[in-house]
Amino acid sequence: MPAALKFTGEDKDLTLDELAAFVEAARKAGAPSDNPVRAELSTSGKIKQVEIALGEDAD
């Protein structure tokens, strides 16, 4: 997998503002818009971490 951008919630779970900052950073870093976003969820279904490949994602 190529270099990736990864965000984790400051207080364990991502907030809407943190998710928006992730999307903005991914666009600024040139992540292809058709790359899938991978997420790690808590047992309650909240987003703990998101990641996107900065180059073409072949996985």
PyMOL commands that place a pseudoatom at each C-alpha (Angstrom):
pseudoatom trace, name=CA, resn=MET, resi=1, chain=A, elem=C, hetatm=0, pos=[0.000, 0.000, 0.000]
pseudoatom trace, name=CA, resn=PRO, resi=2, chain=A, elem=C, hetatm=0, pos=[1.357, 3.462, -0.836]
pseudoatom trace, name=CA, resn=ALA, resi=3, chain=A, elem=C, hetatm=0, pos=[1.764, 6.219, 1.734]
pseudoatom trace, name=CA, resn=ALA, resi=4, chain=A, elem=C, hetatm=0, pos=[-1.428, 6.906, 3.630]
pseudoatom trace, name=CA, resn=LEU, resi=5, chain=A, elem=C, hetatm=0, pos=[-3.108, 9.660, 5.605]
pseudoatom trace, name=CA, resn=LYS, resi=6, chain=A, elem=C, hetatm=0, pos=[-4.508, 8.487, 8.950]
pseudoatom trace, name=CA, resn=PHE, resi=7, chain=A, elem=C, hetatm=0, pos=[-6.652, 10.402, 11.459]
pseudoatom trace, name=CA, resn=THR, resi=8, chain=A, elem=C, hetatm=0, pos=[-7.657, 9.270, 14.947]
pseudoatom trace, name=CA, resn=GLY, resi=9, chain=A, elem=C, hetatm=0, pos=[-10.233, 10.906, 17.199]
pseudoatom trace, name=CA, resn=GLU, resi=10, chain=A, elem=C, hetatm=0, pos=[-8.667, 13.123, 19.843]
pseudoatom trace, name=CA, resn=ASP, resi=11, chain=A, elem=C, hetatm=0, pos=[-11.074, 11.781, 22.485]
pseudoatom trace, name=CA, resn=LYS, resi=12, chain=A, elem=C, hetatm=0, pos=[-11.106, 8.173, 21.185]
pseudoatom trace, name=CA, resn=ASP, resi=13, chain=A, elem=C, hetatm=0, pos=[-13.987, 8.618, 18.679]
pseudoatom trace, name=CA, resn=LEU, resi=14, chain=A, elem=C, hetatm=0, pos=[-13.899, 10.920, 15.651]
pseudoatom trace, name=CA, resn=THR, resi=15, chain=A, elem=C, hetatm=0, pos=[-16.174, 13.958, 15.711]
pseudoatom trace, name=CA, resn=LEU, resi=16, chain=A, elem=C, hetatm=0, pos=[-17.805, 15.490, 12.632]
pseudoatom trace, name=CA, resn=ASP, resi=17, chain=A, elem=C, hetatm=0, pos=[-15.240, 18.317, 12.683]
pseudoatom trace, name=CA, resn=GLU, resi=18, chain=A, elem=C, hetatm=0, pos=[-12.372, 15.803, 12.833]
pseudoatom trace, name=CA, resn=LEU, resi=19, chain=A, elem=C, hetatm=0, pos=[-13.870, 13.844, 9.936]
pseudoatom trace, name=CA, resn=ALA, resi=20, chain=A, elem=C, hetatm=0, pos=[-14.213, 17.058, 7.905]
pseudoatom trace, name=CA, resn=ALA, resi=21, chain=A, elem=C, hetatm=0, pos=[-10.561, 17.908, 8.658]
pseudoatom trace, name=CA, resn=PHE, resi=22, chain=A, elem=C, hetatm=0, pos=[-9.564, 14.423, 7.439]
pseudoatom trace, name=CA, resn=VAL, resi=23, chain=A, elem=C, hetatm=0, pos=[-11.414, 14.924, 4.134]
pseudoatom trace, name=CA, resn=GLU, resi=24, chain=A, elem=C, hetatm=0, pos=[-9.855, 18.371, 3.657]
pseudoatom trace, name=CA, resn=ALA, resi=25, chain=A, elem=C, hetatm=0, pos=[-6.348, 17.060, 4.420]
pseudoatom trace, name=CA, resn=ALA, resi=26, chain=A, elem=C, hetatm=0, pos=[-6.829, 14.081, 2.075]
pseudoatom trace, name=CA, resn=ARG, resi=27, chain=A, elem=C, hetatm=0, pos=[-7.885, 16.383, -0.784]
pseudoatom trace, name=CA, resn=LYS, resi=28, chain=A, elem=C, hetatm=0, pos=[-4.968, 18.765, -0.141]
pseudoatom trace, name=CA, resn=ALA, resi=29, chain=A, elem=C, hetatm=0, pos=[-2.549, 15.807, -0.070]
pseudoatom trace, name=CA, resn=GLY, resi=30, chain=A, elem=C, hetatm=0, pos=[-3.799, 14.699, -3.485]
pseudoatom trace, name=CA, resn=ALA, resi=31, chain=A, elem=C, hetatm=0, pos=[-5.482, 11.446, -2.493]
pseudoatom trace, name=CA, resn=PRO, resi=32, chain=A, elem=C, hetatm=0, pos=[-7.340, 10.124, -5.551]
pseudoatom trace, name=CA, resn=SER, resi=33, chain=A, elem=C, hetatm=0, pos=[-11.053, 10.795, -5.097]
pseudoatom trace, name=CA, resn=ASP, resi=34, chain=A, elem=C, hetatm=0, pos=[-11.951, 7.222, -6.058]
pseudoatom trace, name=CA, resn=ASN, resi=35, chain=A, elem=C, hetatm=0, pos=[-9.744, 5.630, -3.375]
pseudoatom trace, name=CA, resn=PRO, resi=36, chain=A, elem=C, hetatm=0, pos=[-11.721, 3.860, -0.644]
pseudoatom trace, name=CA, resn=VAL, resi=37, chain=A, elem=C, hetatm=0, pos=[-11.633, 5.241, 2.878]
pseudoatom trace, name=CA, resn=ARG, resi=38, chain=A, elem=C, hetatm=0, pos=[-10.863, 2.609, 5.479]
pseudoatom trace, name=CA, resn=ALA, resi=39, chain=A, elem=C, hetatm=0, pos=[-12.250, 2.991, 8.995]
pseudoatom trace, name=CA, resn=GLU, resi=40, chain=A, elem=C, hetatm=0, pos=[-11.774, 1.284, 12.329]
pseudoatom trace, name=CA, resn=LEU, resi=41, chain=A, elem=C, hetatm=0, pos=[-14.966, 1.227, 14.372]
pseudoatom trace, name=CA, resn=SER, resi=42, chain=A, elem=C, hetatm=0, pos=[-15.562, 0.805, 18.083]
pseudoatom trace, name=CA, resn=THR, resi=43, chain=A, elem=C, hetatm=0, pos=[-17.838, -1.964, 19.324]
pseudoatom trace, name=CA, resn=SER, resi=44, chain=A, elem=C, hetatm=0, pos=[-20.614, 0.654, 19.554]
pseudoatom trace, name=CA, resn=GLY, resi=45, chain=A, elem=C, hetatm=0, pos=[-20.147, 1.547, 15.863]
pseudoatom trace, name=CA, resn=LYS, resi=46, chain=A, elem=C, hetatm=0, pos=[-18.382, 4.890, 16.360]
pseudoatom trace, name=CA, resn=ILE, resi=47, chain=A, elem=C, hetatm=0, pos=[-15.466, 5.786, 14.087]
pseudoatom trace, name=CA, resn=LYS, resi=48, chain=A, elem=C, hetatm=0, pos=[-12.157, 5.488, 15.936]
pseudoatom trace, name=CA, resn=GLN, resi=49, chain=A, elem=C, hetatm=0, pos=[-9.776, 5.961, 12.985]
pseudoatom trace, name=CA, resn=VAL, resi=50, chain=A, elem=C, hetatm=0, pos=[-9.921, 6.667, 9.245]
pseudoatom trace, name=CA, resn=GLU, resi=51, chain=A, elem=C, hetatm=0, pos=[-7.236, 6.149, 6.619]
pseudoatom trace, name=CA, resn=ILE, resi=52, chain=A, elem=C, hetatm=0, pos=[-6.846, 6.743, 2.880]
pseudoatom trace, name=CA, resn=ALA, resi=53, chain=A, elem=C, hetatm=0, pos=[-3.992, 5.871, 0.544]
pseudoatom trace, name=CA, resn=LEU, resi=54, chain=A, elem=C, hetatm=0, pos=[-2.337, 8.924, -0.979]
pseudoatom trace, name=CA, resn=GLY, resi=55, chain=A, elem=C, hetatm=0, pos=[-1.493, 7.075, -4.190]
pseudoatom trace, name=CA, resn=GLU, resi=56, chain=A, elem=C, hetatm=0, pos=[-3.534, 4.636, -6.247]
pseudoatom trace, name=CA, resn=ASP, resi=57, chain=A, elem=C, hetatm=0, pos=[-5.023, 2.037, -3.917]
pseudoatom trace, name=CA, resn=ALA, resi=58, chain=A, elem=C, hetatm=0, pos=[-4.687, -1.413, -5.484]
pseudoatom trace, name=CA, resn=ASP, resi=59, chain=A, elem=C, hetatm=0, pos=[-6.091, -3.323, -2.475]
for i in range(1, 59): cmd.bond("trace and resi %d" % i, "trace and resi %d" % (i + 1))
show_as sticks, trace
zoom trace
